Amino acid sequence: MIDIPESFVRTEIASRSDAGRAWIAALPGLIEELLQRWSCAPDGPVMHGEVGIVVPVRNRDLPPAVIKVSFPHPGNLHEPNAYATWQGRGATHLFERYDDHFAMLLERAAYRTLATVEDHEEAIDIQGRLSHRLAVEAPPGLPKLSDRVDHWERRMLSTAAAFNQPLPHRVLDAALATLRELGHDQPDILVHGDLHDANILASDREPWLAIDPKAYVGDPAHDALNVIRSPRFAPLLGTPNLKPAVLHLLDIYCTAARIDPTRARRWTQAGAVREALWGRRHNDPAWLIHATDQLAEALT
């Protein structure tokens, strides 16, 4: 029987309460069922993220693989559809799926993430080129970013009012203008939705592979926020050259991703405003809120 890491048990139970406890209790049995269903044997220590568990496995007919099981939540529903669309081009292969239990059998990549690339400009270039490869025609049925912008606007306005307008008016107004002007007319392109350093893994088959897509449909420029709002750029915050430095990094990303830099800047600014306000409502660490405030102001 697979042992569930205690650190994951604490995280899920803390965030999901009764539902988390019930799901955690059922996980060992579910993983045993999946091992049998897909003729796999465990092949290494169990890993986990915030809402999913990953079991390295071997199947004699497949390359090294992992079984991933995510907490049943609408936000995890469309991940296998993205993998199926990409078919291993720039992302890990999907070998099997069991949607009733939010489970997948996936190609195993290396444990080394893009965060290990110390040259910031090289890392951003990698993210941009990977983003371009992943920007393909979206399959039907995925959630559209354009359907979310009205909700984002209402939430941003209500949160700003609840916290006594913590951002300058010009910063919030610029974000709202982006939602209104760019938000409703977006292309039918598959957007990863969470393409940060930790979701890009080294691989023998290709140099780098994407994992953990949120799988939205919309403007690929929307993904730029997860590139720029990265721990690797924390030393820039509070420095007088923040704005030119951020614009330079965005330019590298946009060139590699072949996206319009103005749209990327606007989406990144709007996303930073949204995340700064979301962080206040959900008690993000003060340093993270401050950093996101600075990013939003620098791009306004």
Secondary structure, 3 states (H helix, E strand, C coil): CCCCCHHHHHHHHHHHHHHHHHHHHHHHHHHHHHHHHCCCEECCCCEECCCEEEEEEECCCCCCEEEEEECCCHHHCCHHHHHHHHCCCCECCEEEEEHHHCEEEEECCCCCEHHHCCCHHHHHHHHHHHHHHHCCECCCCCCEHHHCHHHHHHHHHHHHHHCCCCCCHHHHHHHHHHHHHHCCCCCCEEECCCCCHHHEEECCCCCEEECCCCCEECCHHHHHHHHHCCHHHHHHCCCCCHHHHHHHHHHHHHHHHCCCHHHHHHHHHHHHHHHHHHHHHCCCCHHHHHHHHHHHHHCC
